[in-house]
C-alpha cells in the first residue's frame, strides 16, 4: 500500500530542472513535477493515483520498466542511457529509491551534465534559503551534512557539528532520544514526526521536526522548524483559560458563601438579641443568666465566622477611607510581634513612597493579621517573616494583575512552603492544611475577598522548602481628607421618642428589632417589604420620624424605598441594616461616608444607638 511522500522528497522532485516522476512499488504515480507534466498524457493534478502506463506509457515499457523494478528491489539507483518518449524525445533515465518509492528522473541526453550542474546549484540555493534547521545524520547519529540555515537554532556552529555524533553534542538522555528517532525512520523507511524543546544559549526553544530516510538506507534528513512562538502562545492561552476557570470557581463559591452568611446573620441577630434581652431581664449571677450569656458568646463567635465569609465573598459592607498603608503596617507592629511570638523574627521594609490607598481600615488590618498568622503557622520551629510595602507600576498585565499603578503589600516567610496542589486551593474557603481544630480555613480566603472588594489582587509564590510570598496589590489613591465614618456612639442613650417605620422581610429579625425599639420608648410601624412601607409612609395621618430599612429585600431594595419615601416626605431620615450590601444599590459594596448603617448581627444597644443618632441628625 502506497503512502504520501515526505515533504523533503517532494521538494527535491518539484525543484529539479528536469522531468521527475515518483512511482510506488505497484506502479502507481505518486507525484509529477512541473517538467514531467509536459510529457504526460494526463495533466499533473489528475495523474496522481493513476497507473504509470496511463500517464507516461513509455516509462511503463521496457527498458524503463525493468529499471524501475531493479531500483525497487535493489534499493539503489539504476541508470538507462536512453529512453524515448511518445513524441520521440531522447532522455537518460535514472531510477532511484526515494522515501519508500522510486523516483524516475528524465535527463535530456543533450546537455545532461549542464542540467545536473544547474540542478545542484539550484538545490544549494534552495537549501541555503530555508529558515529551518536542515541536517543529514547517519545510523550512528553522526552529523553528515549541516545546512547553513538557522545558525542561531543550532546547538553549536554548523562547522563544528559535521563529523561529530549526537552524544558528543547533547546530554546522554537527549542524544538517546534523538538517535531513537533516526533509527526508527531508517528501520521503518517511514518519516517520523516529533516535537521537543532545547536550551540554546540560555533560552528555551521548541521545535517540530520531521525525520525522513534517504535512498541510501543509512542516512536521514532531519528538518526542524522553530515553533517557539506558537508554543508560547498556546501556553499563554492555557494559563489564561486556567485563570478564568479559577476566577469563575472563586466567584461561584463566593456567591454561595455570601448568601449563606447573609441568611445566617439574620438568625444570629435574633439569637444574640434575645439572649441579650434575657440577660437584662434575669437576675444577675443566676444560672439562667449565665446560660443566656453563653448563648450570646456563642453567637458572637458565629458572627465572626460570617464576617469572614462575607469578606471572602466580597459582599461585606465596607466604608473605605484614604489611608497610608505604611502607617497601618507601622501601627500594627507591636500587635504583630505579640502574635507571631519571640522565636520568629519580624522584618519590616516600608519602602512605598506613594502609599495612599482607599480601603476599609478595619479590613486592611484584618488582611495583614491573617497573612501574618498564616506565615507564623508555617514556621513551627522559628524563622523570619518579612512585611514590605513598595510602589509598583505595571506597563502590561502580569500574574493576573492588570497594568496600572499599585501599592504592593508583601508578606513573606522562610517556612515549609506549599506544593502545587495546595497552591491551587489556597484561597478556597474552609480549605486548610492544619490539623482539625486549629484552623477554620477562612484566613486566606478572607484576604482574597478583601483584596478583590477593594479593587485589588493577590498573588502567591511558594514551593516546598522554599517558604511562601503573598503580595497584595491595592490601587494607588490620591491623598484626600478622610471623611467621617458615621459610626454609632459607643454609649447610646437607653431611651428616646418618635415613630420609626421598621422595614424588614425577615419576620424574626423584624420582631426582635420592634421589641427593642418599643422598650426604648419608640412607636414602631412595622412593614414586611417596600410595598407595605410605602403604604404606611404615604398615609397623611401617619407621623414618621425615621425609616429603618433592610438593604436587600424582595422586589424593592432599601435604597429604592428610601428614594420613593423622600419624594413624599423630603426631610425624613433613613438608616439601613444589612447582612451585606447589594452590589447595584450600594455601588459595588461601598457606602457613602454619611450613611447610617447597622451591620447584622446587631445588639439591642447598637440598634438603639443608631436610631438615636439618626433622629439627632434631623
Residue pairs with C-beta under 8 A, 6 or more apart in sequence:
2 24
2 25
2 26
2 28
2 30
2 101
3 100
3 190
4 30
5 13
5 22
5 30
5 31
5 98
5 99
5 101
6 99
6 191
6 210
6 212
7 210
7 212
7 223
8 210
8 212
8 221
8 223
9 22
9 98
9 99
9 103
9 212
10 22
10 31
11 126
12 98
12 103
12 123
13 20
13 22
13 31
13 33
13 98
13 103
14 33
14 34
15 33
15 122
15 123
15 126
16 33
16 35
16 105
16 119
17 35
17 115
17 118
17 119
17 122
18 35
18 105
18 106
18 107
18 108
18 115
18 119
19 33
19 35
19 36
19 38
19 39
19 91
19 105
19 106
20 32
20 33
20 35
20 36
20 103
20 104
20 105
20 106
21 29
21 31
21 32
21 33
21 36
21 52
21 55
21 56
21 59
21 103
21 104
21 106
22 29
22 30
22 31
22 32
22 98
22 99
22 101
22 102
22 103
22 104
23 29
23 30
23 52
23 59
23 68
23 101
23 102
23 103
23 104
24 30
24 101
24 102
25 72
25 100
25 101
25 102
27 51
27 52
27 53
27 60
27 68
28 49
28 50
28 51
28 52
29 47
29 48
29 49
29 50
29 51
29 52
29 55
29 56
30 48
30 101
31 48
32 40
32 44
32 47
32 48
32 55
34 44
35 106
36 44
36 56
36 106
37 43
37 44
37 47
39 56
39 85
39 86
39 87
39 89
39 106
40 47
40 55
40 56
41 54
41 55
41 56
41 57
41 86
42 50
42 54
42 55
47 55
51 60
52 59
52 60
52 68
53 60
56 85
57 86
58 64
58 83
58 84
58 85
58 86
59 65
59 68
59 83
59 93
59 104
63 80
63 83
64 80
64 83
64 93
64 95
64 104
67 78
67 79
67 80
67 93
67 95
68 95
68 102
68 104
70 78
70 95
71 77
71 78
71 95
71 96
71 97
71 102
72 97
72 102
75 97
75 215
75 217
76 96
76 97
76 215
76 216
77 94
77 95
77 96
77 97
77 215
78 94
78 95
78 96
79 92
79 93
79 94
79 95
80 92
80 93
80 94
80 95
81 92
82 90
82 91
82 92
82 93
82 109
83 90
83 91
83 92
83 93
83 106
84 90
84 91
85 91
85 106
89 108
90 108
90 109
90 110
91 106
91 107
91 108
91 109
92 106
92 107
92 108
92 109
92 112
93 104
93 105
93 106
93 107
94 104
94 105
94 107
95 102
95 103
95 104
95 105
96 102
96 103
96 105
96 215
97 103
97 215
98 215
99 189
99 191
99 212
99 213
100 189
100 190
107 115
107 116
108 115
127 134
127 147
127 149
128 147
128 148
128 149
129 149
130 147
130 149
131 149
131 150
132 149
132 150
132 223
132 224
132 225
132 226
133 147
133 149
133 150
133 153
133 154
133 207
133 209
133 222
133 223
133 224
133 225
133 226
134 146
134 147
134 149
134 221
134 222
134 223
134 224
135 143
135 145
135 146
135 147
135 161
135 221
135 222
135 224
136 143
136 144
136 145
136 146
136 214
136 219
136 220
136 221
136 222
137 143
137 144
137 166
137 182
137 219
137 220
137 222
138 144
138 218
138 219
138 220
139 182
139 183
139 186
139 218
139 219
140 165
140 179
141 165
141 166
141 167
141 175
141 178
141 179
141 182
142 163
142 164
142 165
142 166
143 161
143 162
143 163
143 164
143 165
143 166
143 169
144 162
144 219
145 162
146 154
146 158
146 161
146 162
147 158
148 158
150 226
151 157
151 158
152 200
153 200
153 205
153 207
153 224
153 226
154 161
154 200
155 161
155 169
155 170
155 198
155 200
156 169
161 169
165 175
166 175
166 178
166 179
167 175
167 179
169 175
170 178
174 198
177 196
181 192
181 194
181 209
181 211
182 211
182 220
182 222
184 192
184 211
185 191
185 192
185 211
185 212
185 213
185 220
186 213
186 217
186 218
186 220
189 213
190 213
191 210
191 211
191 212
191 213
192 210
192 211
192 212
193 208
193 209
193 210
193 211
194 208
194 209
194 211
195 206
195 207
195 208
195 209
195 227
196 206
196 207
196 209
197 204
197 205
197 206
197 207
197 231
198 204
198 205
198 207
199 205
204 228
205 226
205 228
206 226
206 227
206 228
206 230
206 231
207 224
207 225
207 226
207 227
208 224
208 225
208 227
209 222
209 223
209 224
209 225
210 222
210 223
211 220
211 221
211 222
211 223
212 220
212 221
212 223
213 219
213 220
214 220
214 221
243 400
246 424
250 427
250 428
250 448
253 428
253 429
254 312
254 313
254 314
254 315
254 449
255 313
256 313
257 309
257 310
257 312
257 313
257 429
258 309
258 310
258 312
258 313
258 314
258 315
258 580
260 309
261 306
261 307
261 309
261 310
261 313
261 315
261 579
261 580
262 310
262 315
262 552
262 579
262 580
263 579
264 302
264 306
265 303
265 306
265 579
265 600
265 601
266 506
266 508
266 509
266 579
266 600
266 601
267 508
268 299
268 302
268 303
268 306
268 600
268 601
269 509
269 512
269 600
269 601
269 602
270 508
270 509
270 511
270 512
271 295
271 299
271 601
272 295
272 296
272 299
272 300
272 303
272 601
272 603
273 512
273 513
273 516
273 601
273 602
273 603
273 604
274 512
275 292
275 293
275 295
275 296
275 299
276 292
276 296
276 603
276 604
277 515
277 516
277 604
278 288
278 289
278 292
279 289
279 292
279 293
279 296
280 604
282 288
282 289
282 292
283 289
299 601
303 601
305 440
305 442
306 579
306 601
307 316
308 440
308 442
308 443
308 445
308 446
309 429
309 442
310 316
310 449
310 579
310 580
311 363
311 366
311 446
311 449
311 450
311 453
312 429
312 442
312 445
312 446
312 448
312 449
313 449
313 580
314 449
314 452
314 453
314 589
315 580
315 581
315 583
315 589
316 363
316 449
316 453
316 580
316 581
316 589
317 578
317 580
317 581
317 586
317 589
317 591
317 597
317 599
318 359
318 360
318 363
318 453
318 454
318 581
318 589
318 590
318 591
319 360
319 485
319 486
319 590
319 591
319 593
319 595
319 597
320 358
320 359
320 360
320 454
320 590
321 358
321 359
321 360
321 361
321 482
321 483
321 485
321 593
322 356
322 357
322 358
322 477
322 478
322 479
322 480
322 481
322 482
323 356
323 357
323 358
323 359
323 361
323 364
323 482
324 355
324 356
325 352
325 355
325 356
325 357
325 364
325 389
325 407
325 409
325 474
326 350
326 352
326 355
326 389
327 355
328 361
328 364
328 365
328 368
329 348
329 350
329 368
329 387
329 389
329 409
330 348
330 350
332 365
332 368
332 369
333 346
333 348
335 369
336 346
336 368
336 369
336 372
336 387
337 346
339 369
339 372
339 373
339 376
340 346
340 372
340 373
340 375
340 376
340 385
341 376
343 379
343 381
343 382
344 376
344 379
344 382
344 383
344 384
344 385
345 382
345 383
345 384
345 385
346 384
346 385
346 387
347 384
347 385
347 386
347 387
348 386
348 387
348 388
349 386
349 387
349 388
349 389
349 390
350 388
350 389
351 388
351 389
351 390
351 391
352 389
352 390
352 391
352 407
352 408
353 391
354 391
354 405
354 407
354 476
355 389
355 391
355 407
356 407
356 476
356 477
356 478
356 479
357 364
357 407
357 454
357 474
357 475
357 476
357 477
358 454
358 475
358 477
359 450
359 454
359 474
360 450
360 454
363 450
363 453
363 454
364 450
364 454
366 446
366 450
367 409
367 446
367 447
367 450
367 451
367 472
368 387
368 409
368 411
370 443
370 444
370 446
370 447
371 411
371 444
371 447
371 470
371 472
372 385
372 387
372 411
373 443
374 411
374 443
374 444
374 470
375 385
375 411
375 412
375 413
375 415
375 468
376 385
376 413
377 434
377 439
378 413
378 415
378 416
378 417
378 467
378 468
379 385
379 413
379 414
379 415
383 413
383 414
383 415
383 467
384 413
384 414
385 411
385 412
385 413
386 410
386 411
386 412
386 413
387 409
387 410
387 411
388 408
388 409
388 410
388 412
389 407
389 408
389 409
389 410
390 407
390 408
390 410
391 405
391 406
391 407
391 408
391 476
392 405
392 406
392 407
392 408
392 473
393 404
393 405
393 406
394 401
394 402
394 403
394 404
394 406
395 403
396 403
397 403
399 459
400 457
400 459
401 457
401 459
401 473
402 457
404 475
405 475
405 476
406 456
406 473
406 474
406 475
406 476
407 473
407 474
407 475
407 476
408 471
408 472
408 473
408 474
409 471
409 472
409 474
410 469
410 470
410 471
410 472
411 469
411 470
412 467
412 468
412 469
412 470
413 467
413 468
413 469
414 467
415 467
415 468
416 464
416 465
416 467
417 462
417 463
417 464
417 465
417 466
417 467
417 468
418 426
418 433
418 462
418 463
418 464
418 468
419 463
419 464
422 433
423 460
423 462
425 431
426 444
426 460
427 444
427 445
427 447
427 448
427 458
428 441
428 445
429 441
429 442
429 445
430 440
430 441
430 442
430 445
431 441
431 445
432 439
432 440
432 441
447 458
447 470
447 472
448 458
451 457
451 458
451 472
451 473
451 474
452 458
453 589
454 474
454 475
455 474
455 475
456 472
456 473
456 474
456 475
457 472
457 473
458 470
458 471
458 472
458 473
459 470
459 471
459 473
460 468
460 469
460 470
460 471
461 468
461 469
462 468
462 469
483 593
483 594
484 593
484 594
485 593
486 593
486 594
486 595
486 596
486 597
488 598
488 606
488 609
488 610
488 613
489 609
489 613
492 605
492 606
492 608
492 609
492 610
492 612
492 613
493 608
493 609
493 612
494 520
494 608
495 520
495 521
495 608
496 520
496 521
496 522
496 608
496 611
496 612
496 615
497 521
497 522
498 522
498 523
498 545
498 546
498 615
499 522
499 523
499 524
499 525
499 542
499 543
499 544
499 545
499 546
500 517
500 522
500 523
500 524
500 525
500 545
500 546
500 547
500 548
500 611
501 525
501 527
501 533
501 536
501 537
501 544
501 546
501 547
501 548
501 549
502 510
502 513
502 514
502 517
502 524
502 525
502 526
502 527
502 548
502 549
503 527
503 528
503 529
503 530
503 532
503 533
503 547
503 548
503 549
503 550
503 553
503 558
503 561
504 510
504 513
504 528
504 549
504 550
504 553
504 577
505 528
505 529
505 550
505 553
505 554
506 550
507 528
509 550
509 600
510 526
510 528
513 548
513 577
513 607
514 524
514 526
516 604
516 607
516 608
517 524
517 607
517 608
517 611
518 524
519 604
520 608
520 611
522 611
525 536
525 542
525 544
527 533
527 535
527 536
529 553
529 554
529 555
529 556
530 553
530 555
530 556
530 557
530 558
530 560
530 561
530 564
531 555
531 556
533 547
533 549
533 561
533 565
534 561
534 564
534 565
536 542
536 544
537 544
537 547
537 565
537 568
537 569
537 572
538 568
544 565
544 569
544 572
545 572
545 573
545 615
545 618
546 572
546 573
546 574
546 575
546 611
546 614
546 615
547 561
547 562
547 565
547 572
547 573
547 574
547 575
548 574
548 575
548 576
548 577
548 610
548 611
548 614
549 558
549 561
549 562
549 574
549 575
549 576
549 577
550 558
550 576
550 577
550 578
551 557
551 558
551 559
551 576
551 577
551 578
551 580
551 581
551 582
551 585
551 586
552 558
552 578
552 579
552 580
552 582
552 585
553 561
557 582
557 584
557 585
558 574
558 576
558 578
558 585
559 582
559 585
559 586
560 585
562 574
565 572
565 574
566 572
566 574
571 618
573 596
573 614
573 615
573 617
573 618
574 596
574 614
575 596
575 597
575 598
575 610
575 611
575 614
576 595
576 596
576 597
576 598
577 597
577 598
577 599
577 600
577 602
577 607
577 610
578 597
578 598
578 599
578 600
579 599
579 600
580 589
581 589
581 590
581 591
583 589
591 597
596 610
596 613
596 614
596 617
598 606
598 607
598 610
602 610
